[in-house]
Amino acid sequence: MKVPRYPDITPDQMTALHKYAAKHGRKWKDELGLAWLTGSAGWELHSLRNSHGPSWLAQFKFPE
């Protein structure tokens, strides 16, 4: 199976992800997925939904 190649995440998007995760705790990906559905995630995070999508979010891990 071919693994999709996604565009690089911008520094602003990474910062927004870190802030969202810190605010929402362990279930942050579930919360972000719901926010994407309702359009309430804010511009930086919503742009990730448009460019990367839910399957990307499910497998995303912060770089170490």
N, C-alpha and C positions, 0 to 999 in steps of 0.2 A: 504494500500500500504506500502511495506517495504521501510524504509529509508536506503539508502546505507551507509555503514560505511567506512570512508576513513582513510588512515594512518594519524598519527599526522604530522603536519607541523613542519619542523625543524626551529630552530631559524634563520638560514641563509635564509630560504625561506620566513619567516615572515618579516625579514628585507627587502628582495628584494620586497615583495609585498608593504610594506609601502613606499619604495622609488619610486616604479612605480606609485603608487596612487598619491603621492605628485607631481610627475613630470607631470602626465597626467590629474589631476583634476577630476571633476565630472564624466566624461565618461571613467574613467580608466579601468573599466571592459570591455567595448566595445573595447578599444584600445588593451588591453591585449589579448582578444579573437582573434583579427586580427593578432597580433604578434605571437600568437600560430599557426595560420594557415600558416604563412609565415616562421616560424622558426626563427624569429628575436627577441625573448623575452630574450635571454640570458639563460645560463645553469640552474640557480636556478629556474627561472620561468618556463622554458620549462619542467623541471622535474616534476613540479606540473601538467602540462597538461597531462603528461604520467601517473601519479599516481592518479590524481583526476578528470580531465576532465572538459569540458565546463559546465556541469550541476552543478558541485560543485562550479565553479566560479560564476555562476548566483545567487546562494543562500549564498555565502560567505559574512560574516560581520566580521570586525575587532573586537577582544575582547575588552571589555571596561575596 
